[in-house]
Amino acid sequence: MTMSGSNDPIGITLTSSTDILGIANALLTSSTYGPISSNGYSWAVGGCGGGSELTATGTICQCNTGYTVRPCIGNLNWGAINGNTCSASSQTMTVIFT
């Protein structure tokens, strides 16, 4: 699984098939998963602003700097790729499951 975007086109990668499946299932069912540590990142899924969040910062629904995607939040705190996750600049964010 890779999180990337216009602020970091290469992005960051999670390679554990067990954790990728756990994250995918948590996103599908709007449940929580993690945090789990891999490659220096702390990956987690949880609820934020009426939708699910995928983060590699380990903290759900917090303003910080890093890699976080909140596609359904409905305000300016949609997350970021390699940047401030609240009131972020306009950017493209991509999550690819492989």
N, C-alpha and C positions, 0 to 999 in steps of 0.2 A: 504494500500500500504506500502511496506517495502523496504528500501534501505539497503543492507548489502553487505558484501564481506569478503575477507580473512583478512582484517585489523580490522573488527568488524563483526563476524559471526551473532550476534543478530541484529545489525543494529538499524535503527530508523524507526518509524512508523507514518503514517498519517491515521487517522480514519474517517475523514469527507467524507461521500460518495459524497457530492456535490463537494468538492475540488478534490477528486480522479478522478471523472468524468471530471472535468475541466482540470486537468493535462493530463489525457489520451487523451482527444480530442485535446489539444494543441500539444502533441507529434505526434498524428496521422496527423494533418493538418499543421504541421510546423509553428504554430503560438505561440503567447505569452500567458502566464497565470501567475497571481500573481505579486508580492509576497503576500502570505497569511501566517499568523502566526498560528502555532499549535505546542503544546508540546515543546515550547522553540526554534523552528526552523522556518525559513522563507523560505517557499517553492515557487519555481518559475520555469517556463519553458520559454525558449527563444532561439534565434539563436546564434550560436557560431561556427566559423570556417567552415562554409558551411553545418552545420547540427544543430540539436536541442540539447539543454542541459537541463537536469533536475538537479536542485540544491536545497539544503536545507539551503544554506547560504544567500539566498535573493538577491544575486548579480550575474547577468548573465555575463559569459565570462570574469571573473576576476580570477587572481591567489590568492587563499586564502587557509585556512585550514578548512576542513569540509567534507561534503558529496555532491559530484557533479559527474554526469555521462555525458560524452561527447563522445558517441560511434562513431561519424562520423567526428571527428575533423581532423584526418590525421596527427597529430604530437604528440609530447611527453606530451602535455597538456590535456590528455584524462580524467582528473578528478581523484578523489580518494574517498575512503570510510574511513572516520576518518583520514584524512591526508592532505598533501599539494596537491592541485589540479593541479598544473603545475609541469612538470618534475617529476611526481610521480614514486615511485618504482613499479615494476611489481606486479600486484595484480588481484584478481578476484572481479568483481563488479556485483551485482544482483539487479534488481528492480522487485518486485513481486506485481501484482495487484490482490487483492482478493475481 
